[in-house]
Amino acid sequence: MKFKKIVCVDSTKIENWALEELQQYTEDKIDFYKDDPGSKAEVLERIGDAEVIFVSWRTPIDEEIIKKCPNLKYIGMCCSLYDDASANVAVNFAREMGIGVTGIRDYGDPGVIEFIVSEIVRLLHGFGENQWREMPMELTGRKLGIIGLGTTGQLLVKCLLPFGMDLCYFSRTRKKDWEEQGVKYLELEELLKTSEMVSIHLPKNIEILKKKEFQQLGSGKILINTSLGLPMDEEAFKEWISEPSNFAIFDGDAKSKLDGRILKNKNLISVDKSAGWSSKTEERLSQKVLDNFKDFIEK
C-alpha cells in the first residue's frame, strides 16, 4: 500500500533509518519538520492534503484540525497513548471519523528510573548541594511510595527492591503480583502520611495532589515528579516546598510546567534535560512508531 503524502508535523525524533523505511509507503518525499508549529494555522498548513501524519506529544491535533483535514487516514503518535483524556490527539473523535490512531509506550522509562535513583542517592548522601538529613543515609530501609504503578512505576520497584527499601504504591488497579513480592498497596492518604519519599508516575492532565494531599504528606519528605504534566496544584506545591525540611526532584519535562519563580527554591532539585531521553530512547521510539504503522496498513 502506498499513500500520496506523509507528513511528520513536528520534531517527532523518528530516526533516519525509520524514515527511509517509511518513504517506501509514499509517492512523494516525506515532509519532515524539525521544529514545532507555532499555531493551529501552521499545523493545518503542514498537514495539507496528507493521508498519514506523525506527531509528537507537544502538538495538539484536536477535532477542528481533524475536521479540516479530510484526507487523513492515519495519525501516528510518537509518544505515549494511555487514553483520550491525556492525549494531545482527539483520539476518540478521529477513530469515529474512520482514522486510525496509534501511540507508543515503554520507550523512555529506563532513563527516567536512572535519573530518579541517582538523584535520590545524591540527596540522601549529600553528594550534591543538598542533604536530606543531618547524617548521610542509605536507601536500605527507607520508605518510598509510588503513585501510579504502570510501566515506569514497576521499573522503579524492580530497581529498588534489591536495596531493601520499604515500598508501597497507590494505583487505580491493584497489582497482586507486586504485592506478593512485598510492595504494599495503600490508599493515597495513608501512602502520603507514611512514606518518606513519594514518586509520581501518571499520564498528563491528572492532578492528584492538592492542598489537602500536601497537608497529608507533611514535612521532612522528598517528592519526585517526572511526569509530562503537572500532577499537582501549583500553589499548594509552592507552600509545601517552602518548608525547609521538604525536598522535591523534577526532571526537565516536569520542570517546564512550573512557575519559574519556584525554581529559585534551593530545595527544588531540577535539571533542564528530559530524564527519559537518550540515544536508546530515540531508537526504541522509532522502532515502535514504525511497527505501529506497519500493523495499521496490514490490517
C-alpha positions as CSV (number, residue, x, y, z in Angstrom):
1,M,0.0,0.0,0.0
2,K,1.2,3.5,-0.9
3,F,-0.1,6.9,0.3
4,K,0.2,10.1,-1.7
5,K,1.5,12.2,1.2
6,I,3.1,11.5,4.6
7,V,4.0,14.4,7.0
8,C,5.9,14.5,10.2
9,V,4.1,17.5,11.7
10,D,6.8,18.5,14.2
11,S,10.1,17.2,15.7
12,T,9.0,13.6,16.2
13,K,12.5,12.3,16.8
14,I,12.0,9.5,14.2
15,E,15.5,8.4,13.2
16,N,16.7,8.5,9.6
17,W,16.7,4.7,9.1
18,A,13.0,4.6,10.1
19,L,12.1,7.5,7.8
20,E,13.8,5.7,4.9
21,E,11.6,2.7,5.5
22,L,8.5,4.9,5.8
23,Q,9.5,6.5,2.5
24,Q,8.6,3.2,0.8
25,Y,5.0,3.8,1.6
26,T,4.5,7.2,-0.1
27,E,4.7,8.5,-3.6
28,D,6.1,11.9,-2.7
29,K,9.0,12.7,-0.4
30,I,8.0,12.7,3.3
31,D,7.6,16.2,4.7
32,F,9.7,16.1,7.8
33,Y,9.7,19.1,10.1
34,K,12.4,19.6,12.7
35,D,10.6,22.3,14.7
36,D,7.2,22.7,16.3
37,P,4.4,24.6,14.6
38,G,3.7,28.0,16.2
39,S,0.0,28.0,15.7
40,K,-3.1,25.9,14.7
41,A,-3.0,27.5,11.3
42,E,0.6,26.3,10.8
43,V,-0.4,22.8,11.8
44,L,-3.1,22.8,9.2
45,E,-0.7,24.2,6.6
46,R,1.9,21.5,7.3
47,I,-0.7,18.7,7.1
48,G,-2.4,20.0,4.0
49,D,-3.8,17.0,2.0
50,A,-1.7,14.4,3.8
51,E,-3.2,11.0,4.3
52,V,-0.7,10.0,7.1
53,I,0.8,12.2,9.8
54,F,3.2,11.5,12.6
55,V,3.2,13.9,15.6
56,S,4.9,14.3,19.0
57,W,3.2,14.9,22.3
58,R,3.8,18.7,22.0
59,T,1.5,19.5,19.1
60,P,-2.3,19.3,19.7
61,I,-4.3,17.6,16.9
62,D,-7.9,18.5,18.0
63,E,-11.3,17.9,16.5
64,E,-11.1,21.1,14.5
65,I,-7.9,20.2,12.8
66,I,-9.1,16.7,12.1
67,K,-12.3,18.1,10.5
68,K,-10.3,20.4,8.3
69,C,-8.0,17.5,7.1
70,P,-10.5,15.2,5.2
71,N,-7.8,13.1,3.6
72,L,-6.4,11.8,6.9
73,K,-6.4,8.1,7.2
74,Y,-3.8,7.6,10.0
75,I,-2.3,9.5,12.9
76,G,0.9,8.0,14.3
77,M,1.5,9.4,17.8
78,C,5.3,9.4,18.5
79,C,4.5,9.5,22.2
80,S,2.6,7.6,24.9
81,L,-1.1,7.0,24.4
82,Y,-3.0,6.0,27.6
83,D,-6.4,7.4,27.0
84,D,-8.3,10.1,25.1
85,A,-8.2,12.5,28.1
86,S,-4.4,12.6,28.5
87,A,-3.6,12.6,24.7
88,N,-2.7,15.6,22.6
89,V,-4.7,14.0,19.8
90,A,-8.5,13.8,19.8
91,V,-8.2,10.0,19.6
92,N,-11.9,9.0,20.0
93,F,-13.1,11.6,17.6
94,A,-10.5,10.6,15.0
95,R,-11.5,6.9,15.3
96,E,-15.2,7.8,14.9
97,M,-14.2,9.5,11.7
98,G,-12.5,6.3,10.5
99,I,-9.0,7.5,11.1
100,G,-6.5,5.1,12.6
101,V,-4.7,6.4,15.6
102,T,-1.8,4.6,17.5
103,G,0.6,5.6,20.2
104,I,3.6,4.0,21.9
105,R,4.7,3.1,25.4
106,D,7.7,2.0,27.3
107,Y,10.4,3.8,25.3
108,G,11.9,6.3,27.7
109,D,11.3,4.6,31.1
110,P,14.8,3.2,31.8
111,G,16.3,6.7,31.6
112,V,13.7,8.0,34.0
113,I,14.5,5.4,36.5
114,E,18.2,6.1,36.3
115,F,17.5,9.7,37.0
116,I,15.3,9.1,39.9
117,V,17.6,6.7,41.6
118,S,20.7,8.8,41.0
119,E,19.1,11.9,42.4
120,I,17.7,10.2,45.4
121,V,21.2,8.8,46.2
122,R,22.8,12.2,45.8
123,L,20.2,13.8,48.1
124,L,20.4,11.0,50.8
125,H,24.2,11.0,50.9
126,G,24.7,14.7,50.3
127,F,26.8,14.1,47.1
128,G,25.3,17.3,45.7
129,E,24.4,20.7,47.1
130,N,21.7,19.3,49.3
131,Q,21.5,16.6,52.0
132,W,18.1,15.3,53.2
133,R,19.0,14.6,56.9
134,E,21.9,15.6,59.1
135,M,23.7,12.3,58.6
136,P,24.1,10.7,55.2
137,M,21.6,7.8,54.6
138,E,21.4,4.7,52.5
139,L,18.4,3.5,50.5
140,T,18.1,0.5,52.8
141,G,15.1,0.7,55.0
142,R,13.8,4.0,53.6
143,K,10.1,4.2,52.9
144,L,9.1,5.1,49.3
145,G,5.6,5.4,48.0
146,I,4.8,5.2,44.2
147,I,1.7,6.9,42.8
148,G,0.9,5.0,39.6
149,L,2.3,1.5,39.2
150,G,2.4,1.4,35.4
151,T,5.5,0.5,33.4
152,T,7.7,3.3,34.9
153,G,6.5,2.6,38.4
154,Q,7.1,-1.1,38.0
155,L,10.6,-0.5,36.7
156,L,11.3,1.7,39.7
157,V,10.2,-1.2,42.0
158,K,12.4,-3.6,40.2
159,C,15.4,-1.3,40.7
160,L,14.8,-0.5,44.4
161,L,13.7,-3.9,45.8
162,P,17.3,-5.2,45.9
163,F,18.3,-2.3,48.1
164,G,15.9,-3.4,50.8
165,M,13.6,-0.4,50.7
166,D,10.1,-0.4,52.2
167,L,8.0,0.1,49.1
168,C,4.3,0.8,48.8
169,Y,2.0,2.0,45.9
170,F,-1.3,3.6,45.1
171,S,-2.9,2.9,41.7
172,R,-6.3,2.7,40.0
173,T,-5.9,-1.1,39.8
174,R,-4.3,-3.5,42.3
175,K,-1.1,-5.2,41.2
176,K,-1.3,-8.5,43.1
177,D,1.9,-9.9,41.5
178,W,3.9,-7.0,43.0
179,E,2.1,-7.2,46.3
180,E,3.3,-10.8,46.5
181,Q,6.9,-9.5,46.2
182,G,6.4,-7.2,49.2
183,V,5.2,-4.0,47.7
184,K,2.2,-2.9,49.8
185,Y,-0.9,-1.3,48.4
186,L,-2.1,1.7,50.4
187,E,-4.8,4.2,49.8
188,L,-3.5,7.6,48.8
189,E,-3.9,9.3,52.2
190,E,-2.1,6.5,54.0
191,L,0.7,6.4,51.4
192,L,1.3,10.2,51.7
193,K,1.3,10.1,55.5
194,T,3.6,7.1,56.0
195,S,6.1,7.5,53.1
196,E,9.3,9.4,53.4
197,M,9.6,9.7,49.7
198,V,6.9,9.8,47.0
199,S,7.4,9.3,43.3
200,I,4.6,10.2,40.9
201,H,4.1,8.3,37.6
202,L,0.9,9.4,36.0
203,P,-0.3,10.4,32.5
204,K,-0.8,14.1,31.5
205,N,-3.8,16.1,32.7
206,I,-4.2,14.3,36.0
207,E,-4.0,16.5,39.1
208,I,-3.7,14.2,42.1
209,L,-2.0,16.3,44.8
210,K,-4.0,19.3,46.1
211,K,-3.8,21.3,49.3
212,K,-5.3,18.5,51.4
213,E,-2.9,15.9,50.0
214,F,0.1,18.1,50.6
215,Q,-1.0,18.5,54.2
216,Q,-1.3,14.7,54.5
217,L,2.2,14.4,53.0
218,G,3.5,16.7,55.7
219,S,7.1,17.9,56.3
220,G,10.5,16.2,56.2
221,K,9.6,14.5,52.9
222,I,11.0,14.1,49.3
223,L,8.7,14.4,46.3
224,I,9.8,13.2,42.9
225,N,7.9,14.2,39.7
226,T,9.0,13.1,36.2
227,S,5.5,13.4,34.7
228,L,5.0,15.2,31.4
229,G,2.3,17.3,33.0
230,L,2.0,18.8,36.5
231,P,0.0,16.3,38.6
232,M,-0.4,18.7,41.5
233,D,-1.9,22.1,42.4
234,E,1.0,24.6,41.9
235,E,0.0,26.9,44.7
236,A,-0.2,24.1,47.2
237,F,3.2,22.8,46.0
238,K,4.7,26.3,46.5
239,E,3.5,26.3,50.0
240,W,4.8,22.7,50.7
241,I,8.2,23.3,49.2
242,S,8.7,26.5,51.2
243,E,9.1,24.2,54.3
244,P,12.9,23.9,54.8
245,S,12.8,20.2,55.6
246,N,11.0,19.3,52.3
247,F,12.7,18.5,49.0
248,A,11.5,17.9,45.5
249,I,13.1,16.4,42.5
250,F,11.9,17.3,38.9
251,D,13.3,16.4,35.5
252,G,13.2,18.8,32.6
253,D,9.7,17.8,31.3
254,A,8.2,18.2,34.8
255,K,10.1,21.4,35.5
256,S,8.8,23.1,32.3
257,K,5.3,23.2,33.8
258,L,6.4,25.2,36.9
259,D,6.4,28.9,37.5
260,G,10.0,30.0,37.1
261,R,10.0,31.7,40.5
262,I,9.6,28.3,42.3
263,L,12.8,27.1,40.6
264,K,14.8,29.6,42.8
265,N,14.0,27.5,45.8
266,K,17.2,25.6,46.7
267,N,15.2,22.6,48.0
268,L,13.7,22.1,44.5
269,I,16.3,19.9,42.7
270,S,15.8,20.1,38.9
271,V,17.5,19.6,35.6
272,D,16.9,21.0,32.2
273,K,17.0,17.7,30.4
274,S,14.2,15.2,30.0
275,A,15.2,12.2,32.1
276,G,13.6,9.8,29.6
277,W,15.5,10.9,26.6
278,S,18.7,9.2,25.3
279,S,20.0,7.6,22.1
280,K,18.4,4.3,23.1
281,T,15.1,6.1,23.7
282,E,15.1,7.5,20.2
283,E,15.9,4.1,18.8
284,R,13.0,2.5,20.7
285,L,10.6,5.2,19.7
286,S,11.5,4.9,16.0
287,Q,11.0,1.2,16.0
288,K,7.7,1.3,17.9
289,V,6.3,4.0,15.6
290,L,7.3,2.1,12.5
291,D,5.8,-1.2,13.9
292,N,2.5,0.5,14.6
293,F,2.3,1.9,11.1
294,K,3.1,-1.4,9.5
295,D,0.4,-3.1,11.7
296,F,-2.1,-0.5,10.6
297,I,-1.5,-1.0,6.8
298,E,-1.5,-4.8,7.1
299,K,-5.0,-4.9,8.7
